[in-house]
Amino acid sequence: MSFRKGLLGLALCALSPAVALAQDSRVIEGGYEITFAGLAGFRIDFTARIDGTSYDVESHTFKESVLRALTMQYDGRNRAWGTFGPKGAQPSGGSLSLLIDRKPRTWRAQYGPGGTLTETHDPEWKPQPKDAIPDDKRTGSLDPLSAAIGAGTKGEAACDQVAPSNDGQRRIDVILHKVEVVPAAQSGIAGVHGDVLVCTVYTKRIAGLFYDQPEEDESDHERPFKLWLARLDDMPFYYPAKLEASTGFGAIRGRLLFFRERPLTEEEKVAIRH
């Protein structure tokens, strides 16, 4: 399991339960820390705005501390919006803005009937044929945050599913399997309501531009990371609360730094409607 894939998995799952089938108006904010070999590495902060059946969620993933000083620049922002219906989350669109090694790119997606996807890239994306995502692989895929939101509406089934993620250049599946259910008192996680779900999480490349060897996925499949999902408020939805993974260079660990809620302001109610 690579540091990159451990980060990807947590980033995908981190926002999922924050958008509930809520009938009230609220803002939910949280933050995660990811360490590598005991050193601070990444932060993931999120803000979820919910107004009745409408949602608008933003995440910010960035390097900090020693990793920021010693490795190439990384800053990622993901936004997802949509509504809730009888079948759960109905995404309307999402945007992903990345700044990697001083090279920015933005991908914006609009979702239509039957899983269709209309996308724009800045700068323009012209991949080689072998690196393109075929139409049949694009259909039904979502930006990472929208994929996480869809996964989070499944409640106790959150640990038994496949989340189809697309960042505009790469299509992957994030595969979750439940391995155990732990009582709150034995989980080591503060503020938990009820039992905690423990999942193994794998990633599987589907199509697109990948810079490493294809065999990496097969070896990673034997070394999944573990994700603890816990209820942290009065809604029956599970939030990522802890992550652990092993690599050849050291352990990756993720933990929840803060979690809070507040009422939605009138200005935010207007903005959420797009």
Steps between C-alpha positions, in 0.01 A plus 500: 500500500656830390470832686325642194231230501448517874440872464269445205288252688459720805435808288231310315331379818552803720201704393249228431269496802495876550219535249200328649140478399448795730185705531673780691764753401849454634871535433727211597874561520781257567871445458735202472872455548696234310849407622768300323760314707400716798541830316217739419425472130157604374193685626148454366245763604138497392186714518158353420201732456157337509164668448210256488567278198782716357867455580824678417825355633861619472824329597859625517794258501851637551845411624638637824805499725805293396334337200409841360857621538671195352271384220332653197208736541149356526172683561161358402148641524187301416142629497181299448135601490163342440178393669359203686222281367336165574812315379746710699740765372434634152818685397462797268865591456847517643826683453858401578789747513854368546835674538782246475863606473387851392285356220130586541211318337124519542235245404129574515225243447124522451299180555200405290247217466628144493839592642599719205777750561585831332845629589733794443875520561731795563755475349356298213561127541616307191618157617664235288247231394641255755450755780145607412199392707253318268139616501378175655740551793404865543127428520392469862827634640515804728754744632653364824282709729174420320595131505556525875165669554322223312680242710414673827125485446513120537527514879602165650573366151777758459764229542364279222514689172703626206537876451575596133739797515614723213740795523483589131819313411468175697209263565532278804272295722528528877385166641386470863441177695379475861725288719355559847271707720658643816313638806558871554678441832757276332561716194732756656306776324354784708142619461368190323129412493442124481719240332791574266535339157847384397564465126782394276542732203663418166548704185473360149602689191245497221628734225693820439848640556708318763867574558595177680509142381168315462621224731492743794126459542528123524762522775303770683194277494681275746566793732175693550462776752252488787239765551287552813155652436312643798183693575599838646165680517128425523470386137525130402800560276860400544802731488858385445665524841827309468723351230800266508716360222844344463753578228857404432606841632294519819149512638229738381251613763203730478292650781213741545621834637168678546131471423238770553161620382321835480181640343503604133488878452247664268782596260618139489145381429494722192848396382426127526235528228754576224 
